[in-house]
Amino acid sequence: RDTIVICELADQCRASGYIRYAIQCYLYLLDDQPASGDPHFDQVHRSRLHNNLATCYQDLNDNENALRHYQSSLKILENENIKD
């Protein structure tokens, strides 16, 4: 699906130093939810996107946005664990 392709592209951009483009891709993917028909997969995917965004912001020394996305990622995972 397009979601996986875009996510892989964003990962490659980040690894190549195109951090701002990677951020745009991850933000697009966050808006383009759900990624599948599986609610558990979609939540885990959403958590990973927030984690990837946090890492990008950390690379840019934007600690405020990095922390916000790390917290969002953790909150999603905590909610998933409550359901299991």
PyMOL Python script that loads the backbone (N, CA, C, O; Angstrom):
from pymol import cmd

cmd.read_pdbstr("""\
ATOM      1  N   ARG A   1       0.834  -1.193   0.000  1.00  0.00           N
ATOM      2  CA  ARG A   1       0.000   0.000   0.000  1.00  0.00           C
ATOM      3  C   ARG A   1       0.878   1.256   0.000  1.00  0.00           C
ATOM      4  O   ARG A   1       2.051   1.198   0.368  1.00  0.00           O
ATOM      5  N   ASP A   2       0.320   2.354  -0.402  1.00  0.00           N
ATOM      6  CA  ASP A   2       1.065   3.613  -0.485  1.00  0.00           C
ATOM      7  C   ASP A   2       1.665   4.023   0.852  1.00  0.00           C
ATOM      8  O   ASP A   2       2.740   4.621   0.897  1.00  0.00           O
ATOM      9  N   THR A   3       0.978   3.704   1.932  1.00  0.00           N
ATOM     10  CA  THR A   3       1.454   4.093   3.257  1.00  0.00           C
ATOM     11  C   THR A   3       2.841   3.534   3.533  1.00  0.00           C
ATOM     12  O   THR A   3       3.713   4.245   4.032  1.00  0.00           O
ATOM     13  N   ILE A   4       3.045   2.271   3.210  1.00  0.00           N
ATOM     14  CA  ILE A   4       4.339   1.635   3.454  1.00  0.00           C
ATOM     15  C   ILE A   4       5.412   2.265   2.574  1.00  0.00           C
ATOM     16  O   ILE A   4       6.524   2.515   3.040  1.00  0.00           O
ATOM     17  N   VAL A   5       5.098   2.521   1.325  1.00  0.00           N
ATOM     18  CA  VAL A   5       6.056   3.138   0.392  1.00  0.00           C
ATOM     19  C   VAL A   5       6.459   4.522   0.893  1.00  0.00           C
ATOM     20  O   VAL A   5       7.643   4.857   0.906  1.00  0.00           O
ATOM     21  N   ILE A   6       5.499   5.309   1.298  1.00  0.00           N
ATOM     22  CA  ILE A   6       5.792   6.665   1.784  1.00  0.00           C
ATOM     23  C   ILE A   6       6.610   6.607   3.066  1.00  0.00           C
ATOM     24  O   ILE A   6       7.529   7.402   3.262  1.00  0.00           O
ATOM     25  N   CYS A   7       6.272   5.666   3.936  1.00  0.00           N
ATOM     26  CA  CYS A   7       7.022   5.521   5.195  1.00  0.00           C
ATOM     27  C   CYS A   7       8.485   5.138   4.903  1.00  0.00           C
ATOM     28  O   CYS A   7       9.405   5.673   5.522  1.00  0.00           O
ATOM     29  N   GLU A   8       8.685   4.228   3.978  1.00  0.00           N
ATOM     30  CA  GLU A   8      10.050   3.839   3.600  1.00  0.00           C
ATOM     31  C   GLU A   8      10.807   5.009   2.978  1.00  0.00           C
ATOM     32  O   GLU A   8      11.994   5.200   3.240  1.00  0.00           O
ATOM     33  N   LEU A   9      10.116   5.784   2.157  1.00  0.00           N
ATOM     34  CA  LEU A   9      10.730   6.972   1.558  1.00  0.00           C
ATOM     35  C   LEU A   9      11.139   7.957   2.654  1.00  0.00           C
ATOM     36  O   LEU A   9      12.244   8.498   2.625  1.00  0.00           O
ATOM     37  N   ALA A  10      10.259   8.184   3.605  1.00  0.00           N
ATOM     38  CA  ALA A  10      10.564   9.097   4.710  1.00  0.00           C
ATOM     39  C   ALA A  10      11.768   8.594   5.507  1.00  0.00           C
ATOM     40  O   ALA A  10      12.634   9.382   5.887  1.00  0.00           O
ATOM     41  N   ASP A  11      11.826   7.290   5.759  1.00  0.00           N
ATOM     42  CA  ASP A  11      12.967   6.711   6.482  1.00  0.00           C
ATOM     43  C   ASP A  11      14.269   6.945   5.717  1.00  0.00           C
ATOM     44  O   ASP A  11      15.292   7.287   6.310  1.00  0.00           O
ATOM     45  N   GLN A  12      14.223   6.761   4.403  1.00  0.00           N
ATOM     46  CA  GLN A  12      15.413   6.972   3.573  1.00  0.00           C
ATOM     47  C   GLN A  12      15.819   8.441   3.553  1.00  0.00           C
ATOM     48  O   GLN A  12      17.006   8.765   3.585  1.00  0.00           O
ATOM     49  N   CYS A  13      14.828   9.325   3.501  1.00  0.00           N
ATOM     50  CA  CYS A  13      15.126  10.764   3.519  1.00  0.00           C
ATOM     51  C   CYS A  13      15.810  11.155   4.814  1.00  0.00           C
ATOM     52  O   CYS A  13      16.795  11.894   4.813  1.00  0.00           O
ATOM     53  N   ARG A  14      15.281  10.654   5.915  1.00  0.00           N
ATOM     54  CA  ARG A  14      15.886  10.971   7.212  1.00  0.00           C
ATOM     55  C   ARG A  14      17.323  10.458   7.261  1.00  0.00           C
ATOM     56  O   ARG A  14      18.224  11.173   7.699  1.00  0.00           O
ATOM     57  N   ALA A  15      17.536   9.225   6.815  1.00  0.00           N
ATOM     58  CA  ALA A  15      18.877   8.636   6.832  1.00  0.00           C
ATOM     59  C   ALA A  15      19.842   9.411   5.942  1.00  0.00           C
ATOM     60  O   ALA A  15      21.047   9.423   6.193  1.00  0.00           O
ATOM     61  N   SER A  16      19.315  10.060   4.900  1.00  0.00           N
ATOM     62  CA  SER A  16      20.148  10.832   3.971  1.00  0.00           C
ATOM     63  C   SER A  16      20.309  12.288   4.383  1.00  0.00           C
ATOM     64  O   SER A  16      21.009  13.053   3.718  1.00  0.00           O
ATOM     65  N   GLY A  17      19.662  12.671   5.479  1.00  0.00           N
ATOM     66  CA  GLY A  17      19.805  14.030   5.963  1.00  0.00           C
ATOM     67  C   GLY A  17      18.713  14.987   5.515  1.00  0.00           C
ATOM     68  O   GLY A  17      18.774  16.179   5.814  1.00  0.00           O
ATOM     69  N   TYR A  18      17.726  14.484   4.807  1.00  0.00           N
ATOM     70  CA  TYR A  18      16.597  15.327   4.370  1.00  0.00           C
ATOM     71  C   TYR A  18      15.503  15.276   5.435  1.00  0.00           C
ATOM     72  O   TYR A  18      14.412  14.752   5.213  1.00  0.00           O
ATOM     73  N   ILE A  19      15.830  15.832   6.584  1.00  0.00           N
ATOM     74  CA  ILE A  19      14.985  15.715   7.777  1.00  0.00           C
ATOM     75  C   ILE A  19      13.644  16.413   7.575  1.00  0.00           C
ATOM     76  O   ILE A  19      12.600  15.847   7.901  1.00  0.00           O
ATOM     77  N   ARG A  20      13.657  17.601   7.056  1.00  0.00           N
ATOM     78  CA  ARG A  20      12.392  18.341   6.907  1.00  0.00           C
ATOM     79  C   ARG A  20      11.436  17.654   5.934  1.00  0.00           C
ATOM     80  O   ARG A  20      10.223  17.677   6.138  1.00  0.00           O
ATOM     81  N   TYR A  21      11.975  17.046   4.883  1.00  0.00           N
ATOM     82  CA  TYR A  21      11.117  16.302   3.959  1.00  0.00           C
ATOM     83  C   TYR A  21      10.550  15.063   4.647  1.00  0.00           C
ATOM     84  O   TYR A  21       9.380  14.726   4.467  1.00  0.00           O
ATOM     85  N   ALA A  22      11.380  14.393   5.431  1.00  0.00           N
ATOM     86  CA  ALA A  22      10.911  13.223   6.180  1.00  0.00           C
ATOM     87  C   ALA A  22       9.780  13.613   7.121  1.00  0.00           C
ATOM     88  O   ALA A  22       8.791  12.891   7.243  1.00  0.00           O
ATOM     89  N   ILE A  23       9.926  14.752   7.785  1.00  0.00           N
ATOM     90  CA  ILE A  23       8.880  15.237   8.691  1.00  0.00           C
ATOM     91  C   ILE A  23       7.575  15.434   7.929  1.00  0.00           C
ATOM     92  O   ILE A  23       6.510  15.043   8.405  1.00  0.00           O
ATOM     93  N   GLN A  24       7.655  16.035   6.759  1.00  0.00           N
ATOM     94  CA  GLN A  24       6.440  16.249   5.960  1.00  0.00           C
ATOM     95  C   GLN A  24       5.772  14.926   5.595  1.00  0.00           C
ATOM     96  O   GLN A  24       4.546  14.814   5.630  1.00  0.00           O
ATOM     97  N   CYS A  25       6.573  13.934   5.247  1.00  0.00           N
ATOM     98  CA  CYS A  25       6.027  12.612   4.912  1.00  0.00           C
ATOM     99  C   CYS A  25       5.347  11.978   6.124  1.00  0.00           C
ATOM    100  O   CYS A  25       4.232  11.467   6.020  1.00  0.00           O
ATOM    101  N   TYR A  26       6.019  12.013   7.268  1.00  0.00           N
ATOM    102  CA  TYR A  26       5.435  11.413   8.475  1.00  0.00           C
ATOM    103  C   TYR A  26       4.155  12.134   8.887  1.00  0.00           C
ATOM    104  O   TYR A  26       3.189  11.490   9.298  1.00  0.00           O
ATOM    105  N   LEU A  27       4.138  13.454   8.783  1.00  0.00           N
ATOM    106  CA  LEU A  27       2.921  14.206   9.120  1.00  0.00           C
ATOM    107  C   LEU A  27       1.789  13.858   8.158  1.00  0.00           C
ATOM    108  O   LEU A  27       0.639  13.719   8.574  1.00  0.00           O
ATOM    109  N   TYR A  28       2.110  13.719   6.885  1.00  0.00           N
ATOM    110  CA  TYR A  28       1.105  13.307   5.902  1.00  0.00           C
ATOM    111  C   TYR A  28       0.531  11.946   6.282  1.00  0.00           C
ATOM    112  O   TYR A  28      -0.684  11.748   6.238  1.00  0.00           O
ATOM    113  N   LEU A  29       1.391  11.021   6.649  1.00  0.00           N
ATOM    114  CA  LEU A  29       0.935   9.686   7.016  1.00  0.00           C
ATOM    115  C   LEU A  29       0.071   9.701   8.274  1.00  0.00           C
ATOM    116  O   LEU A  29      -0.886   8.934   8.380  1.00  0.00           O
ATOM    117  N   LEU A  30       0.402  10.565   9.220  1.00  0.00           N
ATOM    118  CA  LEU A  30      -0.431  10.677  10.419  1.00  0.00           C
ATOM    119  C   LEU A  30      -1.843  11.139  10.063  1.00  0.00           C
ATOM    120  O   LEU A  30      -2.819  10.696  10.669  1.00  0.00           O
ATOM    121  N   ASP A  31      -1.944  12.022   9.086  1.00  0.00           N
ATOM    122  CA  ASP A  31      -3.254  12.512   8.646  1.00  0.00           C
ATOM    123  C   ASP A  31      -3.981  11.491   7.789  1.00  0.00           C
ATOM    124  O   ASP A  31      -5.201  11.557   7.641  1.00  0.00           O
ATOM    125  N   ASP A  32      -3.239  10.546   7.223  1.00  0.00           N
ATOM    126  CA  ASP A  32      -3.800   9.570   6.291  1.00  0.00           C
ATOM    127  C   ASP A  32      -4.104   8.244   6.988  1.00  0.00           C
ATOM    128  O   ASP A  32      -3.891   7.173   6.419  1.00  0.00           O
ATOM    129  N   GLN A  33      -4.596   8.323   8.207  1.00  0.00           N
ATOM    130  CA  GLN A  33      -4.926   7.125   8.959  1.00  0.00           C
ATOM    131  C   GLN A  33      -6.352   6.719   8.690  1.00  0.00           C
ATOM    132  O   GLN A  33      -7.154   7.584   8.337  1.00  0.00           O
ATOM    133  N   PRO A  34      -6.721   5.474   8.830  1.00  0.00           N
ATOM    134  CA  PRO A  34      -5.890   4.344   9.241  1.00  0.00           C
ATOM    135  C   PRO A  34      -5.078   3.762   8.076  1.00  0.00           C
ATOM    136  O   PRO A  34      -5.384   3.992   6.906  1.00  0.00           O
ATOM    137  N   ALA A  35      -4.057   3.020   8.422  1.00  0.00           N
ATOM    138  CA  ALA A  35      -3.171   2.437   7.422  1.00  0.00           C
ATOM    139  C   ALA A  35      -3.696   1.099   6.913  1.00  0.00           C
ATOM    140  O   ALA A  35      -3.339   0.660   5.820  1.00  0.00           O
ATOM    141  N   SER A  36      -4.539   0.458   7.707  1.00  0.00           N
ATOM    142  CA  SER A  36      -5.066  -0.852   7.327  1.00  0.00           C
ATOM    143  C   SER A  36      -6.450  -1.015   7.951  1.00  0.00           C
ATOM    144  O   SER A  36      -7.012  -0.072   8.508  1.00  0.00           O
ATOM    145  N   GLY A  37      -6.972  -2.203   7.847  1.00  0.00           N
ATOM    146  CA  GLY A  37      -8.258  -2.487   8.473  1.00  0.00           C
ATOM    147  C   GLY A  37      -8.109  -3.042   9.878  1.00  0.00           C
ATOM    148  O   GLY A  37      -9.105  -3.330  10.542  1.00  0.00           O
ATOM    149  N   ASP A  38      -6.877  -3.193  10.336  1.00  0.00           N
ATOM    150  CA  ASP A  38      -6.593  -3.781  11.648  1.00  0.00           C
ATOM    151  C   ASP A  38      -6.336  -2.663  12.660  1.00  0.00           C
ATOM    152  O   ASP A  38      -5.309  -1.990  12.579  1.00  0.00           O
ATOM    153  N   PRO A  39      -7.249  -2.454  13.612  1.00  0.00           N
ATOM    154  CA  PRO A  39      -7.090  -1.346  14.571  1.00  0.00           C
ATOM    155  C   PRO A  39      -5.795  -1.423  15.385  1.00  0.00           C
ATOM    156  O   PRO A  39      -5.184  -0.393  15.668  1.00  0.00           O
ATOM    157  N   HIS A  40      -5.370  -2.637  15.765  1.00  0.00           N
ATOM    158  CA  HIS A  40      -4.132  -2.777  16.541  1.00  0.00           C
ATOM    159  C   HIS A  40      -2.931  -2.344  15.692  1.00  0.00           C
ATOM    160  O   HIS A  40      -2.082  -1.583  16.156  1.00  0.00           O
ATOM    161  N   PHE A  41      -2.865  -2.829  14.451  1.00  0.00           N
ATOM    162  CA  PHE A  41      -1.768  -2.449  13.556  1.00  0.00           C
ATOM    163  C   PHE A  41      -1.751  -0.940  13.356  1.00  0.00           C
ATOM    164  O   PHE A  41      -0.689  -0.318  13.389  1.00  0.00           O
ATOM    165  N   ASP A  42      -2.931  -0.347  13.149  1.00  0.00           N
ATOM    166  CA  ASP A  42      -3.008   1.094  12.911  1.00  0.00           C
ATOM    167  C   ASP A  42      -2.495   1.895  14.100  1.00  0.00           C
ATOM    168  O   ASP A  42      -1.823   2.910  13.917  1.00  0.00           O
ATOM    169  N   GLN A  43      -2.799   1.456  15.299  1.00  0.00           N
ATOM    170  CA  GLN A  43      -2.322   2.161  16.496  1.00  0.00           C
ATOM    171  C   GLN A  43      -0.804   2.031  16.630  1.00  0.00           C
ATOM    172  O   GLN A  43      -0.120   3.006  16.942  1.00  0.00           O
ATOM    173  N   VAL A  44      -0.285   0.838  16.397  1.00  0.00           N
ATOM    174  CA  VAL A  44       1.168   0.641  16.470  1.00  0.00           C
ATOM    175  C   VAL A  44       1.863   1.467  15.393  1.00  0.00           C
ATOM    176  O   VAL A  44       2.901   2.081  15.644  1.00  0.00           O
ATOM    177  N   HIS A  45       1.287   1.478  14.195  1.00  0.00           N
ATOM    178  CA  HIS A  45       1.845   2.279  13.097  1.00  0.00           C
ATOM    179  C   HIS A  45       1.850   3.760  13.473  1.00  0.00           C
ATOM    180  O   HIS A  45       2.840   4.457  13.250  1.00  0.00           O
ATOM    181  N   ARG A  46       0.763   4.229  14.035  1.00  0.00           N
ATOM    182  CA  ARG A  46       0.650   5.635  14.453  1.00  0.00           C
ATOM    183  C   ARG A  46       1.708   5.962  15.522  1.00  0.00           C
ATOM    184  O   ARG A  46       2.327   7.026  15.493  1.00  0.00           O
ATOM    185  N   SER A  47       1.895   5.048  16.444  1.00  0.00           N
ATOM    186  CA  SER A  47       2.915   5.240  17.480  1.00  0.00           C
ATOM    187  C   SER A  47       4.308   5.340  16.860  1.00  0.00           C
ATOM    188  O   SER A  47       5.112   6.185  17.257  1.00  0.00           O
ATOM    189  N   ARG A  48       4.585   4.484  15.897  1.00  0.00           N
ATOM    190  CA  ARG A  48       5.890   4.516  15.225  1.00  0.00           C
ATOM    191  C   ARG A  48       6.096   5.820  14.462  1.00  0.00           C
ATOM    192  O   ARG A  48       7.195   6.375  14.447  1.00  0.00           O
ATOM    193  N   LEU A  49       5.027   6.303  13.829  1.00  0.00           N
ATOM    194  CA  LEU A  49       5.141   7.576  13.118  1.00  0.00           C
ATOM    195  C   LEU A  49       5.497   8.704  14.079  1.00  0.00           C
ATOM    196  O   LEU A  49       6.348   9.539  13.773  1.00  0.00           O
ATOM    197  N   HIS A  50       4.848   8.730  15.234  1.00  0.00           N
ATOM    198  CA  HIS A  50       5.178   9.755  16.237  1.00  0.00           C
ATOM    199  C   HIS A  50       6.619   9.596  16.700  1.00  0.00           C
ATOM    200  O   HIS A  50       7.325  10.588  16.880  1.00  0.00           O
ATOM    201  N   ASN A  51       7.060   8.362  16.894  1.00  0.00           N
ATOM    202  CA  ASN A  51       8.429   8.120  17.326  1.00  0.00           C
ATOM    203  C   ASN A  51       9.421   8.582  16.254  1.00  0.00           C
ATOM    204  O   ASN A  51      10.444   9.189  16.570  1.00  0.00           O
ATOM    205  N   ASN A  52       9.112   8.293  14.988  1.00  0.00           N
ATOM    206  CA  ASN A  52       9.981   8.733  13.895  1.00  0.00           C
ATOM    207  C   ASN A  52      10.029  10.257  13.803  1.00  0.00           C
ATOM    208  O   ASN A  52      11.085  10.844  13.571  1.00  0.00           O
ATOM    209  N   LEU A  53       8.874  10.882  13.987  1.00  0.00           N
ATOM    210  CA  LEU A  53       8.833  12.353  13.999  1.00  0.00           C
ATOM    211  C   LEU A  53       9.688  12.904  15.137  1.00  0.00           C
ATOM    212  O   LEU A  53      10.438  13.863  14.953  1.00  0.00           O
ATOM    213  N   ALA A  54       9.570  12.301  16.291  1.00  0.00           N
ATOM    214  CA  ALA A  54      10.346  12.754  17.444  1.00  0.00           C
ATOM    215  C   ALA A  54      11.844  12.683  17.143  1.00  0.00           C
ATOM    216  O   ALA A  54      12.600  13.594  17.479  1.00  0.00           O
ATOM    217  N   THR A  55      12.252  11.606  16.516  1.00  0.00           N
ATOM    218  CA  THR A  55      13.661  11.441  16.168  1.00  0.00           C
ATOM    219  C   THR A  55      14.109  12.511  15.179  1.00  0.00           C
ATOM    220  O   THR A  55      15.205  13.058  15.297  1.00  0.00           O
ATOM    221  N   CYS A  56      13.250  12.805  14.200  1.00  0.00           N
ATOM    222  CA  CYS A  56      13.577  13.867  13.233  1.00  0.00           C
ATOM    223  C   CYS A  56      13.739  15.212  13.937  1.00  0.00           C
ATOM    224  O   CYS A  56      14.707  15.935  13.701  1.00  0.00           O
ATOM    225  N   TYR A  57      12.784  15.538  14.802  1.00  0.00           N
ATOM    226  CA  TYR A  57      12.870  16.816  15.519  1.00  0.00           C
ATOM    227  C   TYR A  57      14.105  16.854  16.425  1.00  0.00           C
ATOM    228  O   TYR A  57      14.731  17.900  16.593  1.00  0.00           O
ATOM    229  N   GLN A  58      14.438  15.717  16.994  1.00  0.00           N
ATOM    230  CA  GLN A  58      15.642  15.651  17.822  1.00  0.00           C
ATOM    231  C   GLN A  58      16.877  15.928  16.961  1.00  0.00           C
ATOM    232  O   GLN A  58      17.800  16.618  17.395  1.00  0.00           O
ATOM    233  N   ASP A  59      16.890  15.381  15.729  1.00  0.00           N
ATOM    234  CA  ASP A  59      18.004  15.651  14.801  1.00  0.00           C
ATOM    235  C   ASP A  59      18.137  17.143  14.508  1.00  0.00           C
ATOM    236  O   ASP A  59      19.238  17.639  14.267  1.00  0.00           O
ATOM    237  N   LEU A  60      17.012  17.856  14.530  1.00  0.00           N
ATOM    238  CA  LEU A  60      17.015  19.301  14.268  1.00  0.00           C
ATOM    239  C   LEU A  60      17.200  20.128  15.546  1.00  0.00           C
ATOM    240  O   LEU A  60      17.114  21.356  15.516  1.00  0.00           O
ATOM    241  N   ASN A  61      17.449  19.455  16.653  1.00  0.00           N
ATOM    242  CA  ASN A  61      17.591  20.090  17.970  1.00  0.00           C
ATOM    243  C   ASN A  61      16.324  20.835  18.394  1.00  0.00           C
ATOM    244  O   ASN A  61      16.394  21.825  19.122  1.00  0.00           O
ATOM    245  N   ASP A  62      15.183  20.358  17.938  1.00  0.00           N
ATOM    246  CA  ASP A  62      13.890  20.905  18.337  1.00  0.00           C
ATOM    247  C   ASP A  62      13.329  19.987  19.424  1.00  0.00           C
ATOM    248  O   ASP A  62      12.459  19.151  19.179  1.00  0.00           O
ATOM    249  N   ASN A  63      13.854  20.174  20.618  1.00  0.00           N
ATOM    250  CA  ASN A  63      13.526  19.264  21.711  1.00  0.00           C
ATOM    251  C   ASN A  63      12.070  19.339  22.156  1.00  0.00           C
ATOM    252  O   ASN A  63      11.522  18.353  22.647  1.00  0.00           O
ATOM    253  N   GLU A  64      11.444  20.488  21.991  1.00  0.00           N
ATOM    254  CA  GLU A  64      10.045  20.629  22.384  1.00  0.00           C
ATOM    255  C   GLU A  64       9.144  19.735  21.520  1.00  0.00           C
ATOM    256  O   GLU A  64       8.304  19.002  22.044  1.00  0.00           O
ATOM    257  N   ASN A  65       9.322  19.802  20.212  1.00  0.00           N
ATOM    258  CA  ASN A  65       8.530  18.940  19.327  1.00  0.00           C
ATOM    259  C   ASN A  65       8.927  17.474  19.467  1.00  0.00           C
ATOM    260  O   ASN A  65       8.079  16.587  19.379  1.00  0.00           O
ATOM    261  N   ALA A  66      10.204  17.223  19.683  1.00  0.00           N
ATOM    262  CA  ALA A  66      10.648  15.836  19.883  1.00  0.00           C
ATOM    263  C   ALA A  66       9.953  15.242  21.102  1.00  0.00           C
ATOM    264  O   ALA A  66       9.423  14.133  21.037  1.00  0.00           O
ATOM    265  N   LEU A  67       9.952  15.964  22.197  1.00  0.00           N
ATOM    266  CA  LEU A  67       9.317  15.469  23.415  1.00  0.00           C
ATOM    267  C   LEU A  67       7.821  15.257  23.213  1.00  0.00           C
ATOM    268  O   LEU A  67       7.260  14.264  23.676  1.00  0.00           O
ATOM    269  N   ARG A  68       7.187  16.184  22.526  1.00  0.00           N
ATOM    270  CA  ARG A  68       5.738  16.071  22.280  1.00  0.00           C
ATOM    271  C   ARG A  68       5.417  14.800  21.504  1.00  0.00           C
ATOM    272  O   ARG A  68       4.454  14.107  21.828  1.00  0.00           O
ATOM    273  N   HIS A  69       6.209  14.487  20.486  1.00  0.00           N
ATOM    274  CA  HIS A  69       5.941  13.286  19.693  1.00  0.00           C
ATOM    275  C   HIS A  69       6.337  12.008  20.426  1.00  0.00           C
ATOM    276  O   HIS A  69       5.677  10.980  20.274  1.00  0.00           O
ATOM    277  N   TYR A  70       7.407  12.059  21.219  1.00  0.00           N
ATOM    278  CA  TYR A  70       7.740  10.889  22.033  1.00  0.00           C
ATOM    279  C   TYR A  70       6.605  10.600  23.018  1.00  0.00           C
ATOM    280  O   TYR A  70       6.242   9.441  23.225  1.00  0.00           O
ATOM    281  N   GLN A  71       6.051  11.638  23.619  1.00  0.00           N
ATOM    282  CA  GLN A  71       4.946  11.459  24.557  1.00  0.00           C
ATOM    283  C   GLN A  71       3.710  10.907  23.850  1.00  0.00           C
ATOM    284  O   GLN A  71       3.018  10.049  24.398  1.00  0.00           O
ATOM    285  N   SER A  72       3.429  11.387  22.646  1.00  0.00           N
ATOM    286  CA  SER A  72       2.286  10.873  21.880  1.00  0.00           C
ATOM    287  C   SER A  72       2.477   9.392  21.560  1.00  0.00           C
ATOM    288  O   SER A  72       1.541   8.601  21.669  1.00  0.00           O
ATOM    289  N   SER A  73       3.677   9.031  21.171  1.00  0.00           N
ATOM    290  CA  SER A  73       3.978   7.634  20.870  1.00  0.00           C
ATOM    291  C   SER A  73       3.766   6.754  22.098  1.00  0.00           C
ATOM    292  O   SER A  73       3.143   5.695  22.020  1.00  0.00           O
ATOM    293  N   LEU A  74       4.288   7.204  23.213  1.00  0.00           N
ATOM    294  CA  LEU A  74       4.163   6.439  24.453  1.00  0.00           C
ATOM    295  C   LEU A  74       2.706   6.314  24.887  1.00  0.00           C
ATOM    296  O   LEU A  74       2.271   5.249  25.324  1.00  0.00           O
ATOM    297  N   LYS A  75       1.965   7.391  24.766  1.00  0.00           N
ATOM    298  CA  LYS A  75       0.549   7.374  25.160  1.00  0.00           C
ATOM    299  C   LYS A  75      -0.239   6.352  24.335  1.00  0.00           C
ATOM    300  O   LYS A  75      -1.077   5.628  24.874  1.00  0.00           O
ATOM    301  N   ILE A  76       0.029   6.298  23.040  1.00  0.00           N
ATOM    302  CA  ILE A  76      -0.643   5.318  22.173  1.00  0.00           C
ATOM    303  C   ILE A  76      -0.306   3.905  22.617  1.00  0.00           C
ATOM    304  O   ILE A  76      -1.190   3.052  22.711  1.00  0.00           O
ATOM    305  N   LEU A  77       0.961   3.655  22.887  1.00  0.00           N
ATOM    306  CA  LEU A  77       1.380   2.315  23.318  1.00  0.00           C
ATOM    307  C   LEU A  77       0.787   1.955  24.673  1.00  0.00           C
ATOM    308  O   LEU A  77       0.405   0.806  24.894  1.00  0.00           O
ATOM    309  N   GLU A  78       0.707   2.905  25.564  1.00  0.00           N
ATOM    310  CA  GLU A  78       0.088   2.646  26.874  1.00  0.00           C
ATOM    311  C   GLU A  78      -1.382   2.281  26.700  1.00  0.00           C
ATOM    312  O   GLU A  78      -1.873   1.359  27.351  1.00  0.00           O
ATOM    313  N   ASN A  79      -2.083   2.994  25.831  1.00  0.00           N
ATOM    314  CA  ASN A  79      -3.491   2.689  25.579  1.00  0.00           C
ATOM    315  C   ASN A  79      -3.659   1.328  24.934  1.00  0.00           C
ATOM    316  O   ASN A  79      -4.625   0.624  25.230  1.00  0.00           O
ATOM    317  N   GLU A  80      -2.739   0.940  24.058  1.00  0.00           N
ATOM    318  CA  GLU A  80      -2.787  -0.374  23.422  1.00  0.00           C
ATOM    319  C   GLU A  80      -2.588  -1.472  24.471  1.00  0.00           C
ATOM    320  O   GLU A  80      -3.259  -2.503  24.427  1.00  0.00           O
ATOM    321  N   ASN A  81      -1.677  -1.252  25.405  1.00  0.00           N
ATOM    322  CA  ASN A  81      -1.416  -2.253  26.440  1.00  0.00           C
ATOM    323  C   ASN A  81      -2.615  -2.424  27.364  1.00  0.00           C
ATOM    324  O   ASN A  81      -2.854  -3.525  27.859  1.00  0.00           O
ATOM    325  N   ILE A  82      -3.358  -1.376  27.600  1.00  0.00           N
ATOM    326  CA  ILE A  82      -4.547  -1.451  28.443  1.00  0.00           C
ATOM    327  C   ILE A  82      -5.596  -2.329  27.780  1.00  0.00           C
ATOM    328  O   ILE A  82      -6.297  -3.076  28.462  1.00  0.00           O
ATOM    329  N   LYS A  83      -5.715  -2.248  26.446  1.00  0.00           N
ATOM    330  CA  LYS A  83      -6.722  -3.009  25.714  1.00  0.00           C
ATOM    331  C   LYS A  83      -6.378  -4.490  25.654  1.00  0.00           C
ATOM    332  O   LYS A  83      -7.272  -5.336  25.617  1.00  0.00           O
ATOM    333  N   ASP A  84      -5.068  -4.811  25.645  1.00  0.00           N
ATOM    334  CA  ASP A  84      -4.647  -6.224  25.495  1.00  0.00           C
ATOM    335  C   ASP A  84      -4.927  -7.044  26.729  1.00  0.00           C
ATOM    336  O   ASP A  84      -4.632  -8.239  26.755  1.00  0.00           O
TER     337      ASP A  84
END
""", "prot")
cmd.dss("prot")
cmd.show_as("cartoon", "prot")
cmd.util.cbc("prot")
cmd.orient("prot")
